[in-house]
């Protein structure tokens, strides 16, 4: 059985939320949960983490949408039984369970964490509200738009460079944060005076950013996750900001230019690499996990790439490192991931996310830094390129450029003789 922990947050809601909830409680509700827009709130250590939620019926089936800026993530495993709501997050082993009473939903989001630990985060959903952080917007906030060179620092003191790309219209702010390991996907929120409020919950990870723009031009604040981690960050606008080369994050041992492994698929059947199936073909091997949001974005790209180039000699293999060591639980998680994207290439259960298991299971690697990591292997079985991280659709032109470069690399290798 997975271990279960309670969220470290005391679960208090902000004053505006409590006031609105009190109004709903006074009004009462006699018709059960309404369909339509809800303002969802998760209670994390940094405060309220809001997101958009829509409940609807399509073809007599209940569905839900998780809304963050322009993104609407569709969830189809949704049950609304009387006043009880359950949403299984698409492609993730996270689940929302809530009861509708006194004019609102209240319950828990269960998040699967490393080592199979379940973290419970308080959830409240208020119907008919589409504001994010404040019911009344600031008419004249500071401008936070642009490209920001940031440095994030966690409890260990290690510093990680990142770039925030933000767009602002009035008080509404949207964008993402780019890191060497990938991006933070679609984040949304608002500016209020000199303070920036941003959040995201798309069924995968839950992020909250709170920052203040100082008079000296430095943006400084805090980053909290639904899993309980916290980092501080600061930085300045920098149109020319760049990240480190992501290829430098993962390295092979000296003299090694090939991968060899043998892992079970979702049904327990062993698959080895290399074998006859891969002889003379270009093979993409990606290390990921169902819990990894950037791996979800990468899966969309790889499926499309394979469909257009399989008859030219391209193959893809997905190695999954999951949060639980139990094979049945890990394969269930990976199967949900594979079914979400209708993946038609081998998905193998390789290990867990703890204790440097990637380096143990793939001893050809000297270092491993981030999920996903993609190895591009030519027709002779030689690793020609390593791509660490994946920039998803939230990064706009970065996503498009990355996909063009990877596609061009694969095309060049496909033109080479076996």
C-alpha positions in Angstrom: 0.0 0.0 0.0 1.3 3.5 -0.8 2.3 5.6 2.2 0.0 8.6 2.8 1.0 11.9 4.2 -1.0 15.0 4.9 -0.1 18.3 3.2 2.1 20.5 5.4 -0.2 23.4 4.8 -2.7 24.3 7.5 -5.4 24.5 4.8 -6.5 28.1 5.5 -8.1 30.1 2.7 -7.6 33.7 2.0 -10.0 36.3 3.3 -11.6 37.0 -0.2 -12.2 33.2 -0.6 -13.7 32.8 2.9 -16.0 35.8 2.3 -17.3 34.3 -1.0 -17.7 30.9 0.6 -19.7 32.4 3.4 -22.0 34.0 0.9 -22.5 30.6 -0.8 -23.2 28.9 2.5 -25.9 31.4 3.4 -27.5 31.0 0.0 -27.5 27.2 0.3 -28.2 24.8 -2.5 -31.1 22.6 -3.2 -30.4 21.4 -6.7 -27.0 19.7 -6.3 -23.7 20.6 -8.0 -24.3 22.8 -11.1 -22.4 22.2 -14.3 -20.2 24.9 -15.7 -17.2 27.0 -14.5 -15.7 26.7 -11.1 -12.9 28.5 -9.4 -10.7 25.7 -8.0 -8.3 26.3 -5.2 -5.6 24.1 -3.8 -4.2 24.9 -0.4 -0.4 24.7 -0.5 2.3 26.0 1.9 2.6 29.3 0.0 -1.2 30.0 0.2 -4.1 29.6 -2.2 -3.2 28.0 -5.6 -6.1 28.7 -8.0 -7.0 27.1 -11.3 -10.0 27.0 -13.6 -12.3 24.0 -13.6 -15.2 23.3 -15.9 -17.7 20.4 -15.5 -19.8 19.5 -18.5 -21.6 16.7 -20.2 -20.6 15.5 -23.7 -22.5 12.6 -25.3 -24.2 11.7 -22.0 -20.8 11.4 -20.3 -19.4 13.6 -17.6 -16.1 15.4 -18.4 -14.0 18.1 -16.8 -11.6 20.7 -18.1 -8.6 22.0 -16.1 -8.0 25.6 -17.3 -4.7 27.6 -17.1 -4.5 30.6 -19.4 -5.1 29.4 -23.0 -4.8 25.7 -22.0 -7.8 23.5 -21.4 -6.8 19.9 -20.3 -9.7 17.5 -20.9 -10.4 14.8 -18.3 -12.8 12.0 -19.3 -12.6 9.7 -16.2 -15.0 11.9 -14.2 -17.8 10.7 -11.9 -20.5 12.9 -10.5 -22.7 10.8 -8.3 -25.2 12.9 -6.4 -23.0 15.4 -4.5 -19.8 13.4 -4.9 -17.2 14.3 -7.5 -14.2 12.2 -8.6 -11.8 13.2 -11.3 -8.9 10.9 -12.3 -6.3 13.1 -13.8 -5.6 12.2 -17.5 -2.3 10.4 -17.8 -1.4 10.9 -14.1 -1.9 8.9 -11.0 -3.5 11.9 -9.2 -7.1 12.0 -8.2 -9.6 14.7 -7.0 -12.3 13.7 -4.6 -14.8 16.2 -3.3 -18.3 16.6 -1.9 -20.7 19.4 -2.8 -22.3 21.1 0.2 -23.3 24.6 1.2 -22.9 25.8 -2.4 -19.3 24.6 -3.1 -17.2 21.5 -3.5 -14.7 20.7 -0.8 -12.4 17.7 -0.7 -8.9 16.5 -1.5 -6.5 16.1 -4.4 -4.4 13.0 -3.9 -0.9 13.4 -5.4 1.3 10.4 -6.0 4.9 11.2 -4.9 8.2 9.4 -5.0 8.4 6.0 -3.2 4.7 5.6 -3.6 3.8 8.3 -1.0 0.4 9.8 -1.4 0.2 13.5 -0.5 -3.2 15.0 0.3 -3.9 18.6 -0.7 -7.1 20.4 0.3 -9.4 21.4 -2.6 -12.3 23.9 -2.7 -14.3 24.6 -5.9 -16.7 27.6 -6.1 -19.3 27.5 -8.9 -19.8 30.4 -11.3 -16.5 32.2 -10.6 -13.8 32.7 -13.3 -11.5 35.1 -11.5 -8.1 33.6 -10.5 -6.5 35.4 -7.5 -8.7 38.4 -6.8 -12.4 39.1 -7.6 -11.7 42.7 -8.4 -8.7 43.4 -10.7 -6.2 46.1 -10.1 -6.8 48.9 -12.6 -3.2 50.1 -12.8 -0.7 47.3 -11.9 3.0 47.4 -12.9 4.0 45.8 -16.1 5.6 42.3 -15.8 5.7 41.4 -19.5 8.9 40.3 -21.2 11.8 37.9 -20.8 13.3 37.5 -17.3 16.6 35.8 -16.5 15.9 34.2 -13.1 17.9 32.1 -10.6 16.0 29.6 -8.4 17.5 28.5 -5.1 16.2 25.6 -3.0 16.9 24.5 0.6 20.1 22.8 -0.5 21.5 26.2 -1.7 22.0 24.9 -5.2 21.1 27.5 -7.9 19.3 26.7 -11.1 19.0 29.2 -14.0 15.7 29.7 -15.6 13.9 32.1 -18.0 10.4 33.4 -17.5 8.5 34.6 -20.6 5.4 36.6 -19.6 2.7 38.3 -21.5 0.4 40.9 -19.9 -2.9 42.4 -20.9 -4.2 44.8 -18.3 -3.9 42.9 -15.0 -4.0 39.4 -16.6 -0.5 37.7 -16.9 0.2 34.4 -18.7 3.4 32.6 -19.8 5.8 30.0 -18.7 9.1 29.4 -17.1 11.8 27.7 -19.2 14.5 25.5 -17.5 17.2 23.3 -18.9 15.1 20.3 -18.0 12.0 21.7 -19.8 9.3 24.2 -19.1 6.7 24.8 -16.4 4.0 24.5 -19.0 1.1 27.0 -19.1 0.9 29.3 -16.0 -1.6 32.1 -15.5 -2.5 34.8 -13.0 -2.4 38.5 -12.5 -0.5 41.6 -11.5 -1.6 43.6 -8.5 0.3 46.7 -7.8 4.0 45.7 -7.7 3.2 42.0 -7.0 2.9 39.1 -9.4 0.6 36.1 -8.7 0.9 33.0 -11.0 -0.3 29.4 -10.7 -1.0 26.2 -12.5 -2.7 22.9 -11.9 -3.3 20.9 -15.0 -3.8 17.5 -13.4 0.0 16.9 -13.2 1.9 19.2 -11.0 0.7 22.1 -9.0 2.8 25.3 -9.0 2.4 28.7 -7.3 4.6 31.7 -7.9 4.5 34.9 -5.8 6.9 37.7 -6.6 7.4 41.4 -6.1 9.0 43.8 -8.6 11.3 46.0 -6.6 12.2 49.6 -7.4 15.6 48.5 -8.6 14.1 46.3 -11.3 14.7 43.0 -9.6 11.8 40.5 -9.6 12.1 38.4 -6.4 9.7 35.9 -4.9 8.8 32.3 -3.9 7.9 29.2 -5.8 5.8 26.5 -4.1 4.6 23.1 -5.4 1.7 20.9 -4.4 4.2 18.3 -3.4 5.5 20.6 -0.7 8.8 21.9 -2.1 9.8 25.5 -2.0 12.4 27.7 -3.8 13.1 31.4 -3.8 13.9 33.1 -7.0 15.1 36.5 -8.3 16.2 38.1 -11.5 15.9 40.9 -14.0 14.4 41.5 -17.5 16.9 40.3 -20.1 15.8 40.0 -23.7 19.0 38.1 -24.6 18.8 35.6 -21.7 19.8 32.0 -22.6 20.0 28.7 -20.8 22.8 26.2 -20.6 23.1 23.7 -23.4 20.7 21.0 -22.3 22.8 18.3 -23.9 25.5 18.9 -21.3 23.1 17.6 -18.5 23.5 14.0 -19.4 26.8 12.2 -20.2 27.9 8.8 -21.3 30.9 7.1 -19.6 34.3 7.6 -21.4 34.6 5.5 -24.5 30.9 4.5 -24.5 28.7 5.3 -27.5 25.9 2.7 -27.3 23.1 1.7 -25.0 22.2 -1.9 -24.0 19.3 -2.9 -21.7 16.5 -5.4 -21.1 13.3 -4.4 -19.4 9.7 -5.7 -19.2 6.8 -4.1 -21.1 3.5 -3.3 -19.5 2.4 -6.9 -19.7 5.7 -8.2 -18.2 7.2 -9.4 -21.5 10.9 -8.7 -21.8 12.3 -6.4 -24.5 16.0 -6.1 -25.2 17.9 -3.4 -27.0 19.5 -3.9 -29.4 17.8 -6.8 -31.1 16.9 -7.8 -34.7 13.9 -5.4 -34.8 16.3 -2.4 -34.5 18.9 -3.6 -36.9 19.7 -0.9 -39.5 17.2 1.5 -38.1 17.3 4.9 -36.5 16.1 4.5 -32.9 14.9 7.2 -30.4 15.1 6.0 -26.8 13.6 8.4 -24.2 13.8 8.2 -20.4 10.7 9.5 -18.8 7.8 8.7 -16.4 4.0 9.2 -16.3 4.4 11.7 -13.5 6.6 14.0 -15.7 4.6 16.8 -17.4 7.4 17.5 -20.0 7.3 13.7 -20.9 3.7 14.2 -21.7 4.5 17.0 -24.2 7.4 14.9 -25.6 5.1 11.9 -26.2 2.9 14.0 -28.5 5.9 15.0 -30.6 7.4 11.4 -30.7 4.1 9.8 -31.7 3.7 12.3 -34.6 7.3 12.0 -35.7 7.2 8.2 -35.7 3.9 8.1 -37.7 5.5 10.1 -40.5 8.8 8.3 -40.6 8.3 4.7 -39.5 8.3 3.4 -43.1 11.7 5.1 -43.6 13.2 3.1 -40.7 12.5 5.0 -37.5 11.7 3.3 -34.2 10.9 4.7 -30.7 11.3 3.1 -27.3 10.0 4.7 -24.0 11.7 3.8 -20.8 9.6 4.6 -17.8 10.9 5.3 -14.3 7.9 5.6 -12.0 7.3 6.7 -8.4 6.6 3.2 -7.1 8.7 0.1 -7.2 5.7 -2.2 -7.4 5.5 -3.5 -11.0 1.7 -3.6 -11.1 1.3 0.0 -9.9 4.1 1.2 -12.2 2.6 -0.5 -15.2 -0.9 0.8 -14.4 0.6 4.4 -14.3 2.5 3.9 -17.5 -0.5 2.3 -19.2 -2.7 5.3 -18.4 0.1 7.5 -19.9 0.3 5.4 -23.0 -3.4 5.2 -23.5 -3.8 9.0 -23.2 -1.6 9.5 -26.2 -2.5 6.3 -28.0 1.2 5.4 -28.0 2.0 2.6 -30.5 5.7 2.0 -29.7 7.2 -0.1 -26.8 6.7 1.3 -23.3 9.0 -0.4 -20.9 9.1 -0.4 -17.1 12.7 0.4 -16.3 12.8 1.4 -12.7 12.0 4.1 -10.1 12.7 7.8 -9.7 14.7 7.3 -6.5 18.2 6.3 -5.4 19.9 7.1 -8.8 18.0 4.2 -10.3 18.6 5.5 -13.9 22.4 5.2 -13.5 22.0 1.7 -12.0 19.7 0.4 -14.7 21.7 2.1 -17.5 25.3 1.7 -16.4 26.5 3.2 -19.7 25.6 6.7 -18.3 28.0 8.7 -16.2 25.5 11.4 -15.3 21.7 11.8 -15.5 20.1 15.1 -14.7 16.5 15.4 -16.0 13.4 13.7 -17.3 12.8 13.4 -20.2 16.2 12.6 -21.8 16.2 11.5 -25.4 19.0 9.5 -27.1 19.1 9.6 -30.9 20.8 6.4 -32.3 21.9 6.0 -35.9 21.5 3.0 -38.1 24.8 1.5 -36.9 23.6 1.6 -33.2 25.8 4.6 -32.3 24.4 7.4 -30.1 24.7 10.6 -32.2 22.8 13.1 -30.0 21.5 13.4 -26.5 18.6 15.8 -25.8 17.8 16.6 -22.2 14.4 18.1 -21.3 11.6 19.0 -23.6 10.2 22.5 -24.3 6.4 22.1 -24.6 3.7 24.1 -26.5 3.7 26.8 -23.7 7.1 27.9 -24.9 5.8 28.9 -28.3 8.6 29.5 -30.8 11.1 27.5 -28.6 8.9 24.5 -28.9 8.6 24.9 -32.7 12.3 25.4 -33.1 13.2 22.4 -30.9 10.8 20.1 -32.9 12.2 21.3 -36.2 15.8 20.7 -35.1 15.1 17.2 -33.8 13.1 16.3 -36.9 15.9 17.5 -39.1 18.4 15.5 -37.2 16.3 12.3 -37.5 15.8 13.0 -41.2 19.6 13.3 -41.7 20.2 10.0 -40.0 17.5 8.3 -42.0 19.3 9.3 -45.2 22.5 7.6 -44.0 23.2 4.0 -45.1 22.8 1.2 -42.7 
